[in-house]
Amino acid sequence: MKFSKHFSLYQSEATQFINGLKEANPHLEQGQRDGRALLWDKAPVDLDNQRRIAEARVKQQAYVYQNKN
């Protein structure tokens, strides 16, 4: 849906604020990418290694403070 030229130049206050923030802090986007990589982007999981870890796990008894008499 194509709007007229009048509406194609419109920018909301939020868009203007974000654009101004990016102009004032050019390193902002790179910092966001670094933060995302630190918290969300994880290395691929090795399924063979994950299987070996699961097989090596020692099962814990239901009540850990109870002695086996």
N, C-alpha and C positions, 0 to 999 in steps of 0.2 A: 504494500500500500504506500503510495507516494504522496507526500504532503507538498504543499506549496513551498516556494523559496522562503517565505516568511517563517515557517515552522522549522525549516532545516537548519537555521542559524541559532535556534533556541538552545540554551543550556540551563539546566536547573541550578539552583543555588548549591546543591550538594556536589554536582559536577564541577562547578566553578571553584568550590572550596578545595576539592581534591586536586584539581589541576594547579591551583595556586600553591598548595602544599608540596606537590611534586616539583614545581619550579623553585620553591624556596629551599627544598632539601633534595638535591639530585641523587643522593645516595640512598634514598628511602626505599625504592623498589628493590635494589640489591640486598638491603637489609631484610626485607620481607622474604626474598627468595632464600637467603641464608637461614632465617628462622624456620621456614617451612622445611628445608632440607634437614635441619637439626632435629625437628620434632616429628615430622611425618614421613619423609622419604626414607625408607629402610632398604637395606641390602637384600637381595633375593635369598630365599630360604633354601638351604641344601636339604632335600628330603631324606637322603641317605643318612646324613649326620643327625637329623631330627629323629629318625627311626632308631638309631643306635643309642641315643640319649634316653629315649623312652624305654627301650629294652633294659638298659642298665640301671634304671631307677629302682630303688628298694622300696617295697610297699610298706607303708607305715600302718601300725595296728590302730584299731578304731579309737581306743582310749590310751593315749601315750603314757599316762602315769600308772597304769595298772600293770602289776607284775605277772609274769606267766608262771604260775605255780603248778 
